[in-house]
Amino acid sequence: MKTSLNLLKNMAGHSPNAPANRLSQEKSPYLLQHARNPVDWYPWGEEAFKHAKDTNRPVFLSVGYSTCHWCHVMERESFVDPEIAKLMNDNFVNIKVDREERPDVDRIYMNFVTATQGHGGWPMSVFLTPNGEPLSGGTYYPPEDKWGTPGFKRVLRTISEQWRNDNDAVRLRGQKISSALRDGRKPKPGQAPLPKEMHKQVYNHFVESFDNKYYGFGNGTKFPNPVDLDFLMFYYKLNCGHSSGHSALEMLDKTLTAIDNGGIHDHLGKGFHRYSVDRKWRIPHYEKMLYDQGQLLTVYSNFYKETSKFGHVVEDIIEYVKKDLTHKLGGFFSAEDAESYATVEAKVKSEGSFYVWTYDDLKESLTSEQFHAFSSYYGVEKNGNAPPGSDPHNELTGQNTFYVGQKSIEQIANEMKISEDGVWELINAAKKVLLLIRDKRPRPGLDTKIITAWNGLMISGLTAAYGAFPEKKEYLKMAQNAVKFLKEHLVDEKGRLLRTAYSDDLRNSVIQIPKPILAFADDYSFLIQALIDLYEVDFNESHLHWAKKLQTEMDELFFDNDSKAGYFNARQDPTVFARMQEDQDGAEPCANSISASNLLRLSDIFGDQEYKEKSQNIFNGHSSTLERYPFALPKMVLAASRAETSAMQIVVVSPKEDDQTAHEMLRAINSRYIPAKSIIYLSPETKEHEYLLSSNPRLRDQLEAGKESPAVFICQNYTCSLPIRDLDELEKRITATPKM
């Protein structure tokens, strides 16, 4: 298989000619990275656990993902080592899992690891009974004892001896642990607190944790955390006439500026890295994830709508995704690796090699004027610019990561005795030169796995960007093409939504595994959100049809009918000993937060109160977290705010589908940041409206009122305005959006 061979040729630490194991039959780039290990790996599934039961061996579970730096390190150190592989093969049934394919497996055992170790991470290493009950676990293990951490060899020997010598006790311990995990994760519904109480608590949390010197939150490693930035944007709009609203906007502005200026931003190739390892946003962990691009695109687009700032960042993210993360048929790939070979001849990959530059390389590549302007602006130093503590493995010694430094364009212009425009011309010319050179370097690995949930986040980002820049039809087309891709390649012949699809090396075709992975709750919730978002900019009602169908499926497959507290993250699976509900918005929002919002939006569009009642069940099901730690669920807090008051429903009616005034009205609405709104577009010329009108009959009166000339109805708290027929009047009304 071509994909496998090319991946294996690029793997450091073992020969691509080594015998293949079972993982060679998989399509996940992460699993294929281990397909020539001497370890007798199994993919997750019933075959592996049956073998463990038949041979009475414990299971070793290793979970990671293709762009995970320490996953690569553990493979090079341990999984290609013949002695360690023999220990594993003789004593364990070994299972390798791509956490992005199986988030349910990852989450249930990560809960165990964090509960027992106090922290988690990847690679995740867990020892299980043949029934899948956890016994012991951790994250990265060095091959030998090191840094006060037991070596992997020692751990393997200890667990295998315990299994042989005290089997009954070990099994009983696993049963008790799994039972405790199940009981501890059972929802305890209560009464959700009032949104105003949660707003204050979340806002105060961000005020207390805000880094007033370097911006962002906390004083160590800095993550962009779009879910938090979304809350600040909402809070500003809610309190724009008060000092707290101004403070929220200021924190958001400074943080978005720091992210834009920092090394977390790829100033040559565009797009954003995963996070900054230092407080100053200077040195990133160099992997790039699709879910970050999509969510940051939404944040920057909405901020632009309100302030006209950061338009260049919106364009930047989309250019990166289009160039490097887009399948030729329209879907979006998952990620780019942090590691790469420094040269074509290099034998071992290192973090950031593709992105960093020495002082001398820059000086040789650029004219003296280009070098002066570029190096002054982007913080280049002769001995490298990684701050102390940001490079623990000395991979960046003498290297420069580009970030906006201390010198302003004005200062550089004065130094060079040229205009500020002249400085920018030199910097942009230098970027073109350096990008051509960089593109000849060995690229980081590309994870060509196409994940439904992450594509949903990117589609939502593109719709926000199109709202901010309605002249950019390409943004809308990218979103529409992605939805088309998902319909064609991530729905099986039985009509079931799938989690993943895969691509060949040339990005021409779509590949699927023999037993496709069915979608999880986040795939449903993020895609439903994306379909509603897309409807609100192109008004193709087929998006609503699919969204409603998916919501019905999600309710049937994932809703916890016993507690009525929300959605499980996965459907029933005999190989997973427990089902969980997500209760935290992290790098991605949790499915329950997005579902609560989706249900409210569907209720507004279709006039169905059952959707709204189900969303209230979610709030009550998470009442404990919302009362004590609402900042752990900022997206759910936003949904609860929408539920407390009636959302703003904007109905635009046009006598003709192509009426220019009506389309100008729609552009005016979408170019504003209006939280908790729904937009419906109706025209008597369109026959497709019957589906929507039959679900929400009150829309018929508004459709009738727009037969002669375009009209906008703004409805809130069960009351609708008189028809607004003048664009200037509409501009005034939506600029002065009523507070929630």
C-alpha positions in Angstrom: 0.0 0.0 0.0 1.5 3.3 -1.1 0.5 5.3 1.9 2.1 2.8 4.3 5.4 2.6 2.4 5.9 6.3 2.2 5.1 6.8 5.9 7.4 4.0 6.9 10.3 5.4 4.8 10.0 8.6 6.8 10.1 6.9 10.2 13.2 7.4 12.3 14.6 4.6 14.5 13.9 1.5 12.4 14.2 0.1 8.9 11.3 0.3 6.5 12.3 -3.2 5.5 11.6 -4.6 8.9 8.8 -7.2 9.1 5.3 -5.7 9.2 2.9 -6.2 12.1 -0.9 -6.0 12.2 -0.8 -2.2 12.1 0.3 -2.3 8.5 -3.3 -3.0 7.5 -4.5 0.2 9.2 -4.9 3.7 7.6 -4.2 5.9 10.5 -0.8 7.6 10.0 -0.1 7.2 13.7 -0.7 3.4 13.6 1.2 3.1 10.4 4.2 4.8 12.1 4.4 1.7 14.3 3.7 -0.9 11.6 7.4 -2.0 11.4 8.0 -2.1 15.1 9.1 -5.5 16.4 6.2 -5.2 18.9 3.3 -7.5 18.1 0.8 -4.7 18.0 -2.9 -5.1 17.8 -5.4 -2.3 16.9 -8.1 -1.8 19.4 -10.9 -4.4 19.0 -12.4 -7.6 20.1 -9.6 -9.7 18.5 -7.0 -8.3 20.9 -9.1 -8.8 24.0 -10.1 -12.3 23.0 -6.4 -13.2 22.6 -5.7 -11.7 26.0 -8.4 -13.9 27.6 -7.3 -17.0 25.7 -3.7 -16.6 26.7 -4.4 -15.2 30.2 -2.2 -12.2 29.6 -2.6 -8.6 30.7 -3.0 -5.9 28.1 -0.5 -3.1 27.5 -2.4 -0.1 25.9 -0.4 2.7 24.2 -2.4 5.7 23.1 -1.0 8.7 21.1 -1.4 10.5 17.9 0.7 11.2 14.8 2.0 14.7 15.6 2.8 13.8 19.3 6.5 14.5 20.0 6.9 12.3 23.0 5.0 9.5 21.3 7.8 9.5 18.7 10.4 9.6 21.4 9.0 6.6 23.2 8.8 4.7 19.9 12.5 5.4 19.0 13.6 4.5 22.5 11.4 1.5 23.4 9.1 0.2 20.7 11.9 -0.4 18.2 14.2 -2.0 20.9 14.4 -5.8 20.4 14.8 -6.5 24.1 11.9 -4.3 25.1 9.7 -5.7 22.3 10.5 -9.3 23.5 9.4 -8.3 27.0 6.2 -6.9 25.6 5.4 -9.8 23.3 6.2 -12.5 25.8 4.1 -11.1 28.6 1.4 -8.8 27.2 -1.1 -8.4 24.5 -0.1 -5.0 23.1 -2.7 -2.6 21.7 -1.9 0.7 19.9 -4.6 3.3 19.7 -4.8 6.6 17.7 -6.6 8.8 20.2 -8.1 10.9 17.4 -9.7 7.8 16.0 -10.9 6.5 19.3 -11.5 9.5 21.7 -13.7 7.3 23.9 -10.9 4.9 24.6 -8.5 7.8 25.2 -10.8 9.6 27.6 -11.8 6.7 29.8 -8.2 5.7 30.5 -6.9 9.2 30.7 -9.4 9.8 33.5 -7.8 6.8 35.3 -4.2 8.0 34.7 -4.9 11.6 35.9 -6.8 10.3 38.9 -3.9 8.0 39.9 -0.9 10.0 38.8 -2.1 13.6 39.2 -1.5 14.4 35.6 -1.9 13.0 32.1 -0.6 13.3 28.6 0.6 11.4 25.6 1.8 8.9 24.9 -0.5 7.3 27.5 0.6 4.0 28.7 -1.9 1.8 30.6 -1.9 -1.8 31.8 -5.3 -3.6 31.7 -6.9 -6.9 32.6 -8.1 -9.0 29.6 -11.5 -7.4 30.3 -10.2 -3.9 29.8 -10.1 -2.9 33.4 -7.2 -0.6 34.3 -4.5 -1.7 36.6 -1.7 0.8 36.4 -0.7 3.6 34.1 1.3 6.7 33.2 2.5 8.6 30.2 6.0 8.5 28.7 8.4 6.0 30.2 12.1 6.2 29.4 13.6 2.8 28.6 15.7 2.8 31.7 15.2 4.4 35.1 15.7 8.2 34.6 14.7 11.5 36.2 13.3 9.6 39.2 10.9 7.8 36.8 11.0 4.0 36.6 12.1 2.8 33.2 9.8 1.0 30.9 11.7 -2.3 31.2 11.3 -2.2 35.0 7.6 -1.4 34.7 7.0 -4.2 32.2 8.7 -6.8 34.5 6.9 -5.6 37.6 3.5 -5.8 36.1 4.1 -9.2 34.5 5.4 -10.6 37.7 2.4 -9.3 39.7 0.1 -10.8 37.1 1.7 -14.2 37.3 2.2 -14.4 41.0 -0.9 -12.7 42.4 -3.4 -13.0 39.6 -6.6 -13.1 41.6 -5.7 -10.0 43.6 -4.6 -8.1 40.5 -7.9 -8.9 38.8 -9.9 -7.9 41.8 -8.0 -4.6 41.9 -8.9 -3.9 38.3 -12.6 -4.6 38.9 -12.6 -2.3 41.9 -10.9 0.5 39.9 -13.2 0.2 36.9 -16.3 0.1 39.2 -15.0 3.3 41.0 -14.5 5.0 37.7 -18.0 4.2 36.5 -19.6 5.3 39.7 -17.5 8.5 39.9 -18.6 9.5 36.4 -22.3 9.0 36.9 -24.1 12.3 36.4 -25.7 14.0 39.5 -28.3 16.3 38.0 -29.4 19.3 40.0 -30.6 22.9 39.4 -28.2 24.9 37.2 -27.2 28.3 38.6 -28.5 31.5 37.0 -26.4 32.6 34.0 -25.6 36.0 35.6 -23.9 34.2 38.5 -21.9 32.1 36.2 -20.9 35.1 34.0 -19.4 36.9 37.0 -17.6 33.8 38.2 -16.1 33.1 34.8 -15.1 36.7 34.2 -13.5 37.0 37.6 -11.5 33.8 36.9 -10.1 35.3 33.8 -9.3 38.6 35.5 -7.4 36.7 38.2 -5.5 34.5 35.8 -4.7 37.2 33.2 -1.0 37.8 32.6 -0.8 41.6 32.6 2.8 41.5 31.3 2.8 39.1 28.4 -1.0 38.5 28.1 -2.9 35.3 27.8 -3.8 33.4 31.0 -1.4 31.9 33.5 2.3 32.5 34.0 3.7 29.4 32.3 2.9 27.5 29.1 0.4 29.5 27.0 -2.4 27.9 25.1 -4.7 29.9 22.8 -7.8 28.3 24.4 -10.4 29.6 21.9 -13.3 28.5 24.2 -12.1 31.1 26.7 -11.6 33.8 24.1 -15.2 33.1 22.8 -16.5 33.8 26.3 -14.6 37.1 26.6 -16.0 38.2 23.3 -19.6 37.4 24.5 -19.0 39.0 27.9 -17.8 42.2 26.2 -20.9 42.3 24.1 -23.1 41.6 27.1 -21.5 44.4 29.1 -20.2 46.8 26.4 -21.5 49.8 28.4 -19.7 48.9 31.6 -16.1 48.8 32.7 -16.1 45.0 33.0 -17.1 44.8 29.4 -14.3 47.1 28.4 -11.9 45.0 30.5 -13.0 41.8 28.8 -12.4 43.4 25.4 -9.0 44.7 26.4 -7.9 41.2 27.7 -9.1 39.7 24.5 -7.4 42.3 22.3 -4.1 42.0 24.1 -4.2 38.2 24.0 -5.1 38.0 20.3 -2.3 40.5 19.6 0.2 38.3 21.6 -0.9 35.2 19.7 -0.6 37.0 16.4 2.8 38.4 17.2 4.3 35.4 18.9 6.2 32.4 17.7 3.0 30.4 18.0 2.2 32.1 14.7 4.1 30.8 11.7 5.0 34.2 10.2 6.3 32.6 7.0 4.0 29.7 6.2 0.9 31.1 8.1 -1.4 29.3 10.5 -0.8 28.7 14.2 1.1 26.1 16.2 -0.4 24.2 19.1 0.8 26.3 22.1 3.8 28.3 23.4 6.1 26.5 25.8 7.1 29.8 27.4 5.2 32.6 29.1 6.1 35.2 26.4 4.4 33.3 23.5 7.8 33.1 21.8 8.7 29.4 21.4 5.9 27.1 20.3 5.3 23.4 20.4 5.5 23.3 16.6 2.7 21.0 15.6 -0.3 22.5 13.9 -3.8 21.2 14.5 -6.9 21.7 12.3 -9.1 22.3 15.4 -7.0 25.2 16.4 -7.1 26.8 13.0 -10.9 26.5 12.8 -11.6 27.8 16.3 -9.1 30.7 16.1 -10.6 31.6 12.7 -14.0 32.0 14.4 -12.5 34.1 17.2 -10.5 36.4 15.0 -13.4 36.8 12.5 -15.9 37.7 15.3 -13.4 40.2 16.8 -12.9 41.7 13.3 -16.7 42.1 13.0 -16.7 44.2 16.2 -13.5 46.1 15.9 -12.2 45.9 12.3 -8.9 44.5 13.7 -7.0 41.3 12.7 -8.4 41.0 9.2 -5.0 39.9 8.1 -5.1 36.9 10.6 -8.4 35.7 9.2 -6.8 35.7 5.7 -3.6 34.1 7.1 -5.4 31.1 8.7 -7.5 30.4 5.6 -4.4 30.6 3.3 -2.6 28.1 5.4 -5.5 25.6 5.6 -6.1 25.9 1.9 -2.5 25.3 1.0 -1.4 22.6 3.5 -4.5 21.0 5.1 -7.0 20.7 2.3 -7.8 17.5 0.4 -8.3 18.0 -3.3 -12.0 16.9 -2.9 -12.7 19.5 -0.2 -12.2 17.9 3.2 -9.6 19.0 5.7 -6.6 17.0 7.1 -6.0 16.8 10.8 -2.5 18.1 11.6 1.1 18.7 10.8 3.9 17.2 12.9 6.2 19.2 15.2 9.1 17.1 14.2 11.0 16.9 10.9 14.4 16.1 9.5 16.8 19.1 9.6 18.3 18.0 6.3 17.6 15.4 3.6 20.5 13.4 5.0 19.5 13.6 8.6 18.7 10.3 10.3 16.7 11.6 13.3 13.9 14.1 13.4 13.9 17.0 15.8 11.3 19.4 17.1 10.9 22.6 15.0 13.6 21.8 12.4 11.3 22.9 9.5 10.6 26.3 11.1 13.8 27.6 12.7 16.8 29.4 11.3 20.4 30.3 12.3 21.5 33.9 12.3 24.1 33.0 9.6 21.6 31.2 7.4 19.4 34.3 7.4 22.3 36.6 6.7 23.4 34.5 3.7 20.0 34.2 2.3 18.9 37.9 2.4 20.3 41.2 1.2 21.8 43.3 3.9 18.8 45.6 3.9 16.3 42.7 4.0 18.3 41.1 6.8 18.4 44.3 8.9 14.7 44.9 8.6 13.5 41.3 9.0 15.9 40.3 11.8 15.1 43.5 13.8 11.4 43.0 13.5 11.3 39.3 14.2 13.6 39.1 17.2 16.5 37.3 15.5 19.6 36.9 17.7 23.1 35.8 16.8 23.1 32.9 19.2 19.5 32.0 18.8 16.4 33.4 20.5 14.9 30.6 22.6 14.4 32.0 26.1 16.0 30.0 29.0 13.9 27.0 30.0 12.1 26.8 26.6 14.4 24.3 25.1 15.0 21.5 27.6 16.4 19.1 25.0 18.7 21.6 23.3 17.1 21.2 20.0 16.9 24.9 19.4 20.5 25.8 20.3 21.7 28.6 18.0 18.3 28.6 16.2 15.7 31.4 15.8 12.0 31.2 15.9 10.3 34.2 14.3 8.2 36.4 16.6 7.6 40.1 16.7 10.4 41.5 18.9 11.0 44.7 20.8 11.6 46.9 17.8 8.7 48.6 16.2 8.4 49.3 12.4 8.9 53.0 13.3 12.1 52.4 15.1 13.5 50.2 12.3 12.5 52.9 9.8 14.4 55.5 11.8 17.5 53.2 12.1 17.5 52.5 8.3 16.5 56.1 7.4 13.7 54.9 5.2 9.9 55.1 5.3 7.8 52.6 7.3 6.3 51.4 4.0 9.9 50.7 2.9 10.5 48.6 6.0 7.4 46.5 5.2 8.5 46.1 1.6 11.9 44.7 2.8 10.2 42.4 5.3 7.8 41.0 2.8 10.5 40.5 0.2 12.5 38.6 2.8 9.6 36.4 3.6 9.2 35.4 0.0 12.9 34.5 -0.2 12.9 32.5 3.1 9.7 30.7 2.2 11.2 29.5 -1.0 14.2 28.1 0.9 12.0 26.6 3.6 9.8 24.8 1.1 12.8 22.8 0.0 13.4 21.4 3.5 12.0 18.0 4.5 8.4 18.8 5.6 6.9 17.7 8.9 4.7 14.7 8.7 1.1 15.4 7.5 -1.7 13.5 9.2 -4.0 13.0 6.3 -6.7 11.6 8.5 -10.0 13.5 8.0 -12.0 13.8 11.2 -15.7 14.8 11.0 -15.6 16.8 14.3 -12.6 18.9 13.3 -14.0 19.5 9.8 -17.1 20.8 11.5 -15.0 23.3 13.5 -13.3 24.5 10.4 -16.5 24.9 8.5 -17.9 27.1 11.3 -14.7 29.2 11.2 -15.1 29.7 7.4 -18.7 30.8 7.8 -17.6 33.3 10.4 -14.9 34.6 8.1 -17.3 34.8 5.2 -19.7 36.9 7.4 -16.8 39.2 8.2 -15.7 39.4 4.5 -18.7 38.8 2.3 -16.7 39.7 -0.8 -14.6 36.6 -0.2 -16.8 34.0 -2.0 -13.9 31.5 -1.8 -14.4 31.2 2.0 -18.0 30.2 1.5 -17.1 27.8 -1.3 -14.5 26.1 0.9 -17.2 25.5 3.6 -19.7 24.2 1.1 -17.1 21.9 -0.5 -16.2 20.5 3.0 -19.9 19.7 3.7 -20.2 18.0 0.3 -17.1 16.0 1.2 -18.5 14.9 4.5 -21.8 13.8 2.9 -20.0 11.8 0.3 -17.1 10.2 2.3 -18.1 10.2 5.9 -21.5 8.7 5.7 -21.6 4.9 5.1 -23.9 2.9 2.8 -26.4 2.6 5.8 -26.5 6.3 6.2 -24.4 6.3 9.4 -22.1 9.2 10.2 -18.4 8.1 10.4 -15.6 9.5 12.5 -12.7 9.3 10.0 -11.7 8.9 6.4 -8.2 8.8 5.1 -6.3 10.0 2.0 -3.6 8.7 -0.3 -0.2 10.4 -0.5 -1.3 12.5 -3.5 -4.4 13.8 -1.8 -6.4 12.6 -4.8 -8.6 9.9 -3.4 -10.4 8.9 -0.2 -9.6 5.7 1.6 -11.6 3.8 4.2 -10.7 1.0 6.6 -12.6 -2.3 6.3 -14.5 -1.6 9.5 -15.1 2.1 9.5 -15.1 3.9 12.9 -18.6 5.2 13.6 -19.0 8.8 14.7 -18.8 10.0 18.3 -20.9 12.7 20.0 -18.5 15.5 19.2 -18.6 14.5 15.5 -22.4 14.9 15.6 -22.4 18.1 17.7 -19.7 20.0 15.8 -21.1 19.0 12.4 -24.7 20.1 13.4 -23.3 23.4 14.6 -21.4 23.8 11.3 -24.5 23.0 9.2 -26.6 25.6 11.1 -23.7 28.1 10.7 -23.5 27.4 7.0 -27.3 27.8 6.6 -27.1 31.2 8.1 -24.8 32.5 5.4 -25.9 30.6 2.3 -29.5 29.8 3.3 -29.5 26.4 1.7 -32.2 24.5 3.6 -30.7 21.2 2.9 -28.2 22.0 5.7 -31.1 22.3 8.1 -32.6 19.0 6.9 -29.3 17.2 7.6 -28.7 19.0 10.9 -32.2 18.0 12.1 -31.7 14.4 11.0 -28.3 14.2 12.7 -29.7 15.7 15.9 -32.4 12.9 15.9 -29.7 10.3 15.5 -27.6 11.8 18.2 -30.5 11.8 20.6 -31.1 8.1 19.9 -27.5 7.0 20.1 -25.9 9.1 22.8 -28.5 10.8 25.1 -28.4 9.5 28.7 -32.1 8.5 29.1 -31.6 7.3 32.7 -30.2 10.5 34.2 -31.4 12.9 31.3 -28.2 14.8 32.1 -26.8 15.0 28.6 -24.9 13.0 26.0 -22.5 10.2 26.4 -19.3 10.8 24.3 -19.7 7.4 22.6 -22.2 4.8 21.7 -22.4 1.4 23.4 -19.2 -0.7 22.7 -18.5 -4.1 24.2 -14.7 -3.4 24.2 -15.0 -0.2 26.4 -16.0 -0.9 30.0 -17.8 2.4 30.6 -19.5 5.3 28.8 -18.7 8.8 29.9 -20.1 12.3 29.5 -17.7 15.1 28.7 -17.8 17.8 31.3 -15.1 20.3 30.3 -14.4 22.6 27.4 -10.7 22.2 26.6 -8.7 22.5 23.4 -12.0 21.6 21.8 -15.4 22.3 23.4 -17.2 19.3 24.8 -20.1 17.8 22.9 -22.6 18.7 25.6 -21.7 22.4 25.5 -22.1 22.6 21.7 -25.2 20.3 21.8 -26.9 22.6 24.3 -26.4 25.5 21.9 -27.4 23.5 18.9 -30.7 22.4 20.5 -31.6 26.0 21.3 -30.8 27.1 17.8 -32.9 24.3 16.3 -35.7 25.2 18.7 -35.6 28.8 17.4 -35.5 27.7 13.8 -38.2 25.0 13.9 -40.3 26.3 16.8 -39.8 23.0 18.7 -39.9 23.3 22.5 -38.6 19.8 23.0 -35.2 20.9 21.8 -35.2 23.6 24.4 -36.3 21.3 27.2 -33.4 18.9 26.3 -30.9 21.7 26.5 -32.2 22.5 30.0 -31.6 18.9 30.9 -27.9 19.4 29.9 -27.5 22.4 32.1 -29.1 20.7 35.1 -27.0 17.6 34.4 -23.9 19.7 34.7 -25.1 21.8 37.6 -22.4 20.9 40.0 -19.6 22.0 37.6 -21.5 25.1 36.5 -22.0 26.1 40.1 -18.4 25.5 41.4 -16.2 25.8 38.2 -18.2 27.4 35.4 -14.9 28.5 33.9 -14.4 24.8 33.0 -17.5 25.0 30.7 -17.4 28.5 29.2 -19.2 27.4 26.0 -22.0 25.8 28.1 -22.3 29.1 30.1 -22.9 30.9 26.8 -25.6 28.3 25.8 -27.2 28.8 29.3 -27.3 32.5 28.7 -29.1 32.0 25.4 -31.6 29.8 27.1 -32.4 32.2 30.0 -33.6 34.9 27.7 -35.1 34.5 24.3 -32.4 34.5 21.5 -32.7 37.1 18.8 -34.4 35.6 15.8 -33.9 37.6 12.6 -36.2 36.7 9.7 -35.3 38.2 6.3 -38.1 38.0 3.7 -37.5 38.8 0.0 -40.0 38.9 -2.8 -37.3 37.5 -5.2 -34.4 35.2 -4.4 -31.9 37.5 -6.0 -33.2 40.8 -4.6 -30.2 43.1 -4.1 -31.7 44.9 -1.1 -32.4 41.7 0.8 -28.9 40.4 0.2 -27.4 43.7 1.4 -29.6 43.3 4.6 -28.2 39.8 5.1 -24.7 41.0 4.6 -25.2 43.7 7.1 -26.5 41.2 9.7 -23.7 38.7 9.2 -21.0 41.3 9.3 -21.9 42.1 12.9 -21.0 40.0 15.9 -24.4 39.3 17.4 -24.3 36.5 20.0 -27.3 34.2 20.5 -29.0 34.9 17.2 -30.8 32.8 14.6 -31.2 34.0 11.0 -33.9 32.7 8.7 -34.2 33.7 5.0 -37.5 33.3 3.2 -38.7 34.0 -0.4 -42.0 33.2 -2.0 -40.0 32.1 -5.1 -38.4 29.3 -3.2 -40.4 26.0 -3.0 -37.9 24.4 -0.5 -39.3 26.5 2.3 -42.3 24.2 2.8 -40.2 21.9 5.1 -39.3 24.9 7.3 -42.8 26.5 7.2 -44.5 23.2 8.1 -42.3 22.9 11.2 -42.6 26.6 12.2 -46.0 27.8 10.8 -45.7 31.3 12.3 -43.1 32.1 9.6 -45.9 32.1 7.0 -47.2 35.5 8.3 -43.7 37.0 7.9 -43.3 35.4 4.4 -46.6 37.0 3.4 -45.4 40.4 4.7 -42.4 40.3 2.4 -44.1 39.6 -0.9 -44.1 43.2 -2.1 -40.7 44.4 -0.8 -37.8 43.0 1.3 -38.5 43.1 5.1 -36.6 42.1 8.2 -38.3 41.0 11.4 -36.3 41.0 14.6 -38.0 38.8 17.2 -37.1 38.4 20.8 -38.9 37.3 24.0 -41.8 36.1 21.9 -42.3 39.5 20.3 -41.5 40.5 16.8 -40.7 44.0 15.5 -42.6 45.7 12.8 -41.1 44.9 9.4 -37.8 46.8 8.8 -37.6 47.7 5.1 -34.8 50.3 5.1 -31.1 49.3 5.2 -30.1 52.3 7.3 -32.8 51.5 9.8 -31.6 47.9 10.0 -28.0 49.0 10.5 -29.0 51.2 13.5 -31.1 48.4 15.0 -28.4 45.7 14.8 -25.7 48.0 15.9 -27.7 48.7 19.0 -28.3 45.0 19.7 -30.4 44.6 22.8 -28.6 43.1 25.8 -29.4 39.7 26.8 
